[in-house]
Amino acid sequence: MVPDPEETARALALCVAEILSGAREVDSIARWITEDVQRHLQQRAAFAARARSVSRRRRRRPSIRVGSVLVCRPREGVAEASVVVHTRSHARAVAIRLEERSGRWRATAIGVL
C-alpha cells in the first residue's frame, strides 16, 4: 500500500527548502524524484548559491518550518500538493506532483514560488 501523499509532500517540500538554502544536497533526495526534477533542483540550487555569494549573506543554519499542506488526487496513482514552507525571512509555496511508482510516491514535477 502506498503511503499517505501528504506526508511525502511535506517531507519533500522541507527537503527542497533545505536544498535551496544550501543546507542539503539534491542527491540526498534522488530516490524520491525523477531525473528531470533532479536537474531542475540542481539548477535552482546553483542559482540560489550564486545569489547568496553575491549578497555575501552570513551563512547560518536555516530555520525552516512546514506550514499548510493541501493535496488533491486528480486520478488514481497521482497526487498534487501545495505546501507552504516558512523560513526566518519569508514563506514560499512549493507545488509538487507525485506519481505512484513501484509502491511509493515519486515527484515528477516540483515548482517553488
Secondary structure, 3 states (H helix, E strand, C coil): CCCCHHHHHHHHHHHHHHHHHCCCCHHHHHHHECHHHHHHHHHHHHHHHHHHHHHCCCCCCCCCEEEEEEEEEEECCEEEEEEEEECCCCEEEEEEEEEEECCEEEEEEEEEC
